[in-house]
Amino acid sequence: MRPLALLLGIAMGSAISLTAGLALTVVVFLALPEYRERLHGELSPLLEGLLWAVALASTASASFVGEIRAKSWRRPVQLVFLIILMSMSWHFWP
């Protein structure tokens, strides 16, 4: 396996696990109606983070598949992945 494919695979797995964790947190928020008022202020940032994570996971997955199959469209998708990763880091860095 090529080194870039290995790095993309690690990034893809991390992004997918992040997405799954945030999605399940949304499910928990929705399953607890008695805490809706207390959690109301946290739902919007949670959904924003979930959208960022979905974008990161989808571009990481496409980049990984493109790299493994040596497709001609893999470089632009990898560039989009890097842009989303850097934007997400800039947005959420304390």
C-alpha positions, -999 to +999 in steps of 0.1 A: +000+000+000+013+034-009+020+058+020-006+084+009-032+057+008-023+046+043-026+082+056-059+087+038-072+054+053-063+066+088-079+100+081-110+083+066-114+060+096-110+089+120-135+111+101-161+083+099-158+075+136-161+112+144-192+114+122-208+084+139-201+097+173-217+131+166-247+115+148-253+092+178-250+122+201-278+139+181-299+108+185-294+109+223-303+146+223-335+139+204-343+109+226-342+130+258-372+153+255-372+161+293-337+178+288-347+196+256-346+231+273-312+225+289-297+211+257-313+235+233-282+258+232-260+229+224-279+215+195-270+241+169-232+237+175-236+199+175-254+200+141-227+223+127-200+199+138-219+170+124-221+188+090-184+195+091-177+158+100-199+145+072-181+167+047-147+156+060-157+119+060-172+119+025-141+137+010-117+115+029-136+084+017-136+096-019-099+105-017-091+070-003-110+052-030-095+074-057-060+067-044-065+030-041-079+026-076-055+052-090-083+072-106-076+104-126-099+125-104-082+116-071-059+147-069-087+174-070-107+154-044-076+152-022-072+189-025-108+194-015-102+171+014-072+191+025-091+224+022-120+210+044-095+196+069-077+229+072-110+249+073-123+226+100-091+229+120-092+267+117-129+269+127-127+246+157-092+254+170-095+271+204 
